[in-house]
């Protein structure tokens, strides 16, 4: 008899949720009986159905909501599931209450190293809830963080990366970004793709770029929401490179911008596991500059597939960008090395195999 899994997650954004969604499509092909609860407008529903996965067009939108808890509980009881896999706060909080008193394995997902406190009552409604059987961590740094929380049972955490597939990126066409920006066709473009949060270290990246004063053929493109903060604009305006810094805002074609760039620069200072934009840059054969935070550092090798620099160090980031600008052959070699690491370390087939083994042993 096949094992039955109920997954509750948000699959509305097709490309950003693809690595997670493809795990369950792969498990369905391996003989698992999968049911997905997600929003009715979720972009991945047709692919789920094509793979023989049952889809329930429902996702909780409130925390501790009695009606939503009952909807989940009814499905759990009627479905006779072996596992319930919960992927976000609304799913976790309501899902845990829904399975009270029911014999089912509860699996949570965690992709961020932080914000779980033994003294915070909210933590006991989620990751420290006694009903939780396992927590899948997207990187070792996340597991290390959770394991460090007092009174947490370390046997509950396991590392399984969300894999990708190179063929997902085969149809990405480079945008003529240089024409859009009105810059030289030979200009060197360093790009960062993220939404502005403290952990992303954007002020250090901007400070780094200001240190490249005089390099007229280097441009910095930042794609993402919330970049025009007072702090960021102050750093840009105090330097002499502001005409070469381009804050693009949110772009649906971010991957096309990435493909048209020369290098991907990640200035993060804490908290991350495996940054999705970094993985995309690796797939698209881009030279990568990353900081030495634990979450991303294991993905690449210094001077073979990336330049890894100290976090919170604008000078080191500037030196790395200049190094790539002045050495096109090295830029090309690092990009090729990054793609090789992508293929060997984070392929979706590896993730599916690890998930299958994990579930069967659990």
Wavefront OBJ file of the C-alpha trace (Angstrom):
o trace
v 0.000 0.000 0.000
v 1.457 3.397 -1.017
v 2.198 6.008 1.605
v -0.258 8.928 1.657
v 0.970 12.503 2.050
v -1.078 15.658 2.563
v 0.889 18.767 1.566
v -0.291 22.242 2.529
v 1.657 25.009 0.792
v 1.349 28.128 -1.355
v 2.041 27.370 -5.034
v 0.700 30.596 -6.521
v 4.094 31.753 -7.815
v 5.034 29.164 -10.406
v 8.786 29.712 -10.743
v 9.650 30.473 -7.115
v 7.777 27.395 -5.834
v 8.977 25.071 -8.596
v 11.797 23.368 -6.605
v 9.341 22.435 -3.848
v 6.480 21.447 -6.160
v 8.703 19.198 -8.244
v 9.630 17.178 -5.135
v 6.047 15.977 -4.847
v 5.684 15.365 -8.566
v 8.791 13.209 -8.281
v 7.460 11.374 -5.226
v 4.172 10.717 -7.041
v 6.181 9.045 -9.810
v 7.883 6.950 -7.107
v 4.502 5.599 -5.995
v 3.545 7.933 -3.145
v -0.112 8.960 -2.948
v 0.001 12.761 -2.838
v -2.722 15.298 -2.071
v -1.949 19.021 -2.237
v -3.926 21.745 -0.488
v -3.147 25.100 -2.063
v -4.785 28.298 -3.317
v -7.319 27.840 -6.154
v -5.305 30.184 -8.390
v -1.995 28.369 -7.814
v 0.053 28.171 -10.996
v 1.244 24.644 -10.362
v -2.203 22.997 -10.195
v -2.237 21.811 -13.839
v 1.158 20.118 -13.423
v 0.065 18.486 -10.163
v -3.044 17.068 -11.822
v -1.039 15.906 -14.823
v 1.179 13.947 -12.411
v -1.866 12.261 -10.833
v -1.773 14.381 -7.679
v -5.097 15.228 -6.063
v -5.518 18.987 -5.567
v -7.802 20.555 -2.955
v -8.277 24.274 -3.811
v -7.934 25.526 -0.252
v -5.210 27.202 1.804
v -5.591 28.808 5.268
v -5.330 32.599 5.305
v -5.735 33.233 9.048
v -3.915 31.916 12.098
v -5.790 29.858 14.716
v -8.915 29.968 12.572
v -11.515 27.439 13.743
v -13.171 27.008 10.358
v -9.884 26.501 8.518
v -8.652 24.092 11.190
v -11.828 22.034 10.780
v -11.417 21.949 6.998
v -7.937 20.499 7.368
v -8.968 18.118 10.141
v -11.858 16.729 8.115
v -9.545 15.985 5.182
v -6.945 14.350 7.443
v -9.547 12.075 9.043
v -11.277 11.146 5.789
v -8.038 10.768 3.820
v -6.222 8.381 6.144
v -2.856 10.069 5.594
v 0.496 8.797 6.850
v 2.162 12.234 6.671
v 1.137 15.880 6.709
v 3.777 18.251 5.308
v 3.364 21.916 6.253
v 5.363 24.670 4.559
v 4.391 28.109 5.913
v 3.122 29.774 9.083
v -0.590 29.604 8.221
v -0.324 25.958 7.233
v 1.793 25.067 10.265
v -0.262 26.784 12.961
v -3.633 25.577 11.678
v -2.340 22.190 10.556
v -0.868 21.332 13.945
v -4.147 22.123 15.686
v -6.064 20.158 13.051
v -4.183 16.892 13.718
v -4.561 16.970 17.492
v -5.209 13.422 18.716
v -4.708 11.896 15.233
v -2.014 9.295 14.502
v -0.123 11.009 11.674
v 3.492 12.050 11.125
v 3.859 15.837 11.070
v 6.685 17.292 8.960
v 7.535 20.998 8.854
v 9.857 22.918 6.550
v 12.357 25.597 7.591
v 14.495 27.665 5.220
v 15.684 30.419 7.577
v 18.206 30.341 10.429
v 16.582 32.464 13.129
v 13.490 33.513 15.077
v 12.847 30.285 17.009
v 13.133 31.026 20.742
v 12.589 28.561 23.580
v 11.084 31.345 25.734
v 8.657 32.577 23.031
v 5.155 31.025 23.350
v 4.599 31.429 19.591
v 7.442 28.983 18.903
v 5.423 26.269 20.650
v 2.583 26.746 18.170
v 5.024 25.963 15.351
v 8.508 24.439 15.350
v 8.666 23.592 19.067
v 5.185 22.055 19.141
v 5.362 18.558 20.675
v 3.275 17.103 17.833
v 6.045 17.846 15.293
v 7.886 14.692 14.214
v 10.500 16.138 11.861
v 11.696 19.502 10.533
v 13.224 19.531 7.053
v 15.960 22.184 6.899
v 17.047 23.613 3.567
v 20.688 23.938 4.677
v 23.042 22.819 7.421
v 23.106 26.325 8.900
v 19.338 26.087 9.508
v 19.685 22.712 11.235
v 22.560 24.017 13.349
v 20.434 26.948 14.455
v 17.399 24.848 15.368
v 19.571 22.293 17.147
v 21.028 25.097 19.271
v 17.609 26.043 20.679
v 17.451 24.840 24.320
v 15.282 21.762 24.951
v 14.914 21.016 21.215
v 15.266 17.339 20.277
v 18.066 17.320 17.679
v 16.820 14.025 16.239
v 13.854 15.896 14.783
v 15.861 18.007 12.312
v 17.212 16.837 8.960
v 18.883 18.610 6.026
v 17.337 18.128 2.586
v 18.080 20.802 0.004
v 15.462 21.983 -2.465
v 16.968 20.849 -5.751
v 16.734 22.400 -9.198
v 17.038 21.094 -12.762
v 19.220 22.697 -15.422
v 16.533 22.182 -18.066
v 14.264 24.619 -16.206
v 16.599 27.384 -17.383
v 17.176 26.309 -20.985
v 14.530 28.654 -22.397
v 15.692 31.803 -20.581
v 16.603 34.417 -23.197
v 18.945 37.260 -22.298
v 17.385 40.710 -22.292
v 19.171 43.521 -24.112
v 19.782 45.140 -20.752
v 22.537 47.457 -21.942
v 20.214 49.033 -24.513
v 17.487 49.392 -21.886
v 19.907 51.196 -19.569
v 21.461 53.243 -22.388
v 24.995 52.074 -21.623
v 27.867 50.726 -23.681
v 27.356 47.356 -25.352
v 30.651 46.278 -23.762
v 29.755 47.406 -20.234
v 30.394 44.962 -17.393
v 27.226 44.403 -15.338
v 27.193 43.033 -11.797
v 23.693 42.117 -10.623
v 21.981 41.382 -7.323
v 18.404 40.063 -7.136
v 16.587 40.289 -3.806
v 13.995 42.199 -1.824
v 15.537 44.713 0.528
v 15.991 43.242 4.001
v 18.716 43.816 6.576
v 20.086 40.301 6.066
v 20.798 41.066 2.379
v 23.566 43.555 3.247
v 22.720 45.968 0.428
v 24.469 48.971 2.091
v 27.761 47.026 1.955
v 27.227 46.315 -1.747
v 26.541 49.989 -2.479
v 29.570 51.064 -0.449
v 31.632 48.543 -2.394
v 30.500 49.950 -5.706
v 31.379 53.483 -4.640
v 34.945 52.236 -4.150
v 35.135 51.476 -7.885
v 35.135 55.183 -8.705
v 36.708 55.877 -12.085
v 35.701 52.548 -13.643
v 33.296 53.888 -16.250
v 32.457 50.541 -17.837
v 31.223 48.814 -14.649
v 27.531 48.985 -13.758
v 25.576 47.638 -10.789
v 22.008 46.446 -11.301
v 19.838 45.665 -8.277
v 16.499 43.969 -8.906
v 13.906 43.772 -6.135
v 11.435 45.592 -3.939
v 12.148 48.256 -1.349
v 15.627 49.342 -2.438
v 15.006 53.086 -2.440
v 15.407 53.518 1.307
v 16.895 56.639 2.849
v 20.028 54.702 3.847
v 20.579 53.218 0.397
v 19.936 56.483 -1.452
v 22.282 58.325 0.911
v 25.098 55.881 0.127
v 24.448 56.154 -3.617
v 24.288 59.957 -3.600
v 27.452 60.467 -1.561
v 29.538 58.545 -4.107
v 30.508 59.327 -7.672
v 29.064 56.146 -9.197
v 25.359 56.942 -8.927
v 24.887 57.071 -12.711
v 26.237 53.522 -12.851
v 23.946 52.131 -10.138
v 20.533 51.025 -11.401
v 17.736 50.201 -8.957
v 15.306 48.285 -11.171
v 12.588 47.451 -8.628
v 10.559 44.253 -8.941
v 10.839 42.622 -12.360
v 8.996 39.572 -13.619
v 11.818 39.081 -16.122
v 14.559 39.018 -13.464
v 16.095 35.843 -14.895
v 16.451 37.507 -18.303
v 18.277 40.381 -16.630
v 20.474 37.905 -14.786
v 21.374 36.084 -17.991
v 22.406 39.343 -19.683
v 24.749 40.247 -16.792
v 28.401 39.320 -16.320
v 28.407 38.456 -12.626
v 26.064 37.856 -9.702
v 26.983 39.540 -6.423
v 25.483 38.416 -3.122
v 26.270 40.658 -0.147
v 24.202 38.845 2.517
v 25.326 39.142 6.126
v 23.278 36.506 7.996
v 20.324 34.169 8.198
v 20.165 32.644 4.725
v 20.106 28.978 3.775
v 20.412 28.386 0.015
v 19.627 31.635 -1.765
v 17.396 30.925 -4.755
v 18.825 33.750 -6.871
v 22.320 32.357 -6.309
v 21.225 28.918 -7.482
v 19.674 30.513 -10.571
v 22.931 32.353 -11.275
v 24.811 29.051 -11.025
v 22.392 27.437 -13.469
v 22.858 30.299 -15.939
v 26.653 29.930 -15.770
v 27.324 33.272 -14.091
v 30.452 34.103 -12.142
v 29.366 34.544 -8.529
v 30.676 36.702 -5.729
v 29.246 35.663 -2.359
v 29.916 36.410 1.281
v 31.117 33.721 3.663
v 27.886 33.202 5.570
v 27.315 29.534 6.337
v 24.094 29.090 4.398
v 25.479 29.739 0.909
v 29.168 29.048 1.418
v 28.841 25.267 1.010
v 27.306 25.635 -2.455
v 30.479 26.945 -4.091
v 34.264 26.671 -3.868
v 36.462 29.756 -3.638
v 38.416 30.504 -6.798
v 36.947 27.448 -8.552
v 33.274 28.250 -8.875
v 33.027 31.627 -7.085
v 34.853 34.349 -5.248
v 33.957 34.073 -1.561
v 34.602 37.233 0.464
v 34.145 38.177 4.147
v 30.698 39.428 5.107
v 30.211 43.097 5.977
v 33.348 43.973 4.013
v 32.719 46.514 1.254
v 36.409 46.630 0.259
v 36.523 42.867 -0.313
v 33.370 42.990 -2.466
v 34.820 45.877 -4.491
v 38.091 44.008 -5.031
v 36.205 40.923 -6.208
v 34.124 42.891 -8.712
v 37.266 44.611 -10.018
v 39.005 41.250 -10.315
v 36.266 39.897 -12.571
v 36.050 43.124 -14.577
v 39.776 43.015 -15.286
v 39.895 39.303 -16.097
v 37.213 38.085 -18.550
v 38.785 34.622 -18.745
v 38.447 34.180 -14.995
v 34.854 35.407 -15.128
v 34.072 32.786 -17.749
v 35.875 30.017 -15.838
v 34.071 30.789 -12.584
v 30.735 30.752 -14.388
v 31.480 27.346 -15.861
v 32.581 26.101 -12.436
v 29.375 27.402 -10.872
v 27.221 25.496 -13.344
v 29.188 22.293 -12.727
v 28.567 22.667 -8.984
v 24.875 23.189 -9.712
v 24.706 19.906 -11.604
v 26.644 17.887 -9.012
v 25.317 19.324 -5.750
v 21.730 20.545 -6.071
v 19.945 18.507 -8.711
v 16.246 17.832 -8.103
v 16.712 14.071 -8.609
v 18.991 14.025 -5.553
v 16.353 15.835 -3.496
v 13.603 13.423 -4.523
v 15.771 10.412 -3.644
v 16.600 11.880 -0.219
v 12.942 12.701 0.467
v 11.835 9.197 -0.505
v 14.398 7.598 1.784
v 13.525 9.987 4.625
v 9.777 9.331 4.404
v 10.097 5.549 4.181
v 12.386 5.430 7.224
v 10.120 7.789 9.181
l 1 2 3 4 5 6 7 8 9 10 11 12 13 14 15 16 17 18 19 20 21 22 23 24 25 26 27 28 29 30 31 32 33 34 35 36 37 38 39 40 41 42 43 44 45 46 47 48 49 50 51 52 53 54 55 56 57 58 59 60 61 62 63 64 65 66 67 68 69 70 71 72 73 74 75 76 77 78 79 80 81 82 83 84 85 86 87 88 89 90 91 92 93 94 95 96 97 98 99 100 101 102 103 104 105 106 107 108 109 110 111 112 113 114 115 116 117 118 119 120 121 122 123 124 125 126 127 128 129 130 131 132 133 134 135 136 137 138 139 140 141 142 143 144 145 146 147 148 149 150 151 152 153 154 155 156 157 158 159 160 161 162 163 164 165 166 167 168 169 170 171 172 173 174 175 176 177 178 179 180 181 182 183 184 185 186 187 188 189 190 191 192 193 194 195 196 197 198 199 200 201 202 203 204 205 206 207 208 209 210 211 212 213 214 215 216 217 218 219 220 221 222 223 224 225 226 227 228 229 230 231 232 233 234 235 236 237 238 239 240 241 242 243 244 245 246 247 248 249 250 251 252 253 254 255 256 257 258 259 260 261 262 263 264 265 266 267 268 269 270 271 272 273 274 275 276 277 278 279 280 281 282 283 284 285 286 287 288 289 290 291 292 293 294 295 296 297 298 299 300 301 302 303 304 305 306 307 308 309 310 311 312 313 314 315 316 317 318 319 320 321 322 323 324 325 326 327 328 329 330 331 332 333 334 335 336 337 338 339 340 341 342 343 344 345 346 347 348 349 350 351 352 353 354 355 356 357 358 359 360 361 362
